[in-house]
Amino acid sequence: MAFGFLLISTTCFAQSVVEPLAPSSLEWEKILPVAQNLKTDGDAATAAKKPILLFFNLTGCHYCRGALREVIVPMFRNAGWRAALEFRQITIDDGKSLIDFDGKRIDSIAFAQKRKGTFAPTVMVVDGDGQLLGEPLVGIANFDFYGAYVDGLVNKAIADLKARK
């Protein structure tokens, strides 16, 4: 009996050392590009005819990390989504500032308040001028369907932007 326990323990330990480990929750927040100059990003998105996904989060927000881990970062890592969409993250409470779509500097909390993105997580899709393309997703009612909700919002935004031609 003691030998079996030792064997199981050794096997589990060996597997955890060999298998690649997923990034910690703090690392998920480092993957998505941070919004720094939305004027420049917006000009580039307009030229490329691509919408911009804005992800509003809070430091230490469990739901935000879950949204990043389960939906937003996998989308960002997908070459097809990156070809069709720009991704930017705004950490509401980080005390940093950014350049808004109008070219003016604004701190992240004021930007979130102006955009009605202070409840986290919030996903908005905008055009290159910062105009909403669809209703923002505010909070997470159900993680099981969250990915489908984000997909629906993004696909509708892409279609609406293409229809503007």
N, C-alpha and C positions, 0 to 999 in steps of 0.2 A: 504494500500500500504506500509506504513512504517512497519507494522507488518510482511508482507511477506519478505521484505528485511532483517529484523532482523532475521527471521527464517532461511533464506538461508545462511546468514553470519554465524550464530551459527552452522548450520549443517556443512558447509565447514570447519570451525575451528575445530569442534569436530572430523571430519574425518582425518584432517591433524595431529591431536595429537595422534589418535588411530593407524593409519596406520604406519608401520615401514618405516622409511625414508632411501632412498638410500644413500650410502656414498658420501661425497663430492668428487669433482674431485681430490683433493689432496690425499684423502684416497685410490683411485683406484691405485695410484702409489705405495702404501705401501703393496698391496696385493701380487703382483708378486714377487717371490724371486729375490734378487739383486745378480748379478754375483760378487763373491768375490774370489773364487779359481776355475778357469775353468779347471785346471790340475786335481784336485780332482774330480770335477764334470764330466769331460771327462772320467776319469778312471772308475768311477761308471757307467756312461752311456754305455761305452764299455762292461763292465761286464754284464750289464742288456740287452745289445743289443737294446738300445734305442737312438734315436736322441735327440738333444738339440735344442729347439727353443730359439733363441736370439732375444730379443726385444730391439731395440735401440730407446731411446726417449730423449727429451729435457725438461728441467724444464719449466713449463708453456705452453707447446705446446698443443694447443686446439685439434689438430688432433690426437696427441699421447694419450691424455686422452680419446678421443672418441674411438680410437682403443682398448684401455685397457677396457673401460666400455662395449663396444658392442661385442667384439670378444675375445680378449686375456684372460681377467680375467674369463669370463664364461667358456672358454676352460680349464683354469687352475683349476677351481672349479669342473670340471667334473672328476669323479674318473676314467673313461675309458681313457680319454686323459692323465691324470697323470700317468696311468699305462703304456702307450705307449710312453711317451714323457717327457723329462725334460724341465723346463721353467726357463729362466734366463733373467733378465732385466739389461740393461746398460744405465744409464743416462749419456749421452755424456758430459754434461756441469756441472756435480756435483763436479768436482775437486778431486774426489776420485781415488784410484788406485785399481787394481785387479791383480790376478795371471792369466797369459795367459795360453793357452793350453800347451805351452812349459815349463811351470814352472817358467817363469820370471815375475817379477812385472812390470806393465805398467799402466800409468794413463788412465782413461776412454776415454779421447779425442784421445790419441795416439792409443788406441785399436780400436776405431771407425774408425780412419783414415786408419789404417792398414787393416781393414776389409771392407773398403768402405761402412761404415754404418753411415756416418755423416749427411745424410739427414734423417729427422725424420718425421714420424716413419718409421723404417725399420725392417722387420722381416726376419731373416735368420734361416735356419735349417742346423745344422752341425752334423757330427759324433763326436765320443769321442775324436778324434784327432784335431777337429776344422775344418775339411774339409767340404766345402759346399755340401749339398745334395739338389740340385735344385737352381734355380735363386731366389735371394732375392726379396722380395716385398718392393719396395721403394716408400714411400709416399702413399697417398690414392687418387685414381682417382674418386672413387665412393663408398660411404659408403654402398649403397644398396647391392653391390656385394663383399665387402671386406671380409666378413666372408667366402664366398665360395672360394675366392682366397687363404685365409690362409688355409682353409681345404684342398684344392687341393695341395698346397705346402707341407703341413705336411703329407698327405696321400702318396704322391709320395715319400717323404723322407723316410717314414717308409718302404714302399715297396722296395725302392732301397737298404736300409740297410739290409733288410731281404734277398735280392737277393745276397748279398755279401758272404753268408755262404760258 
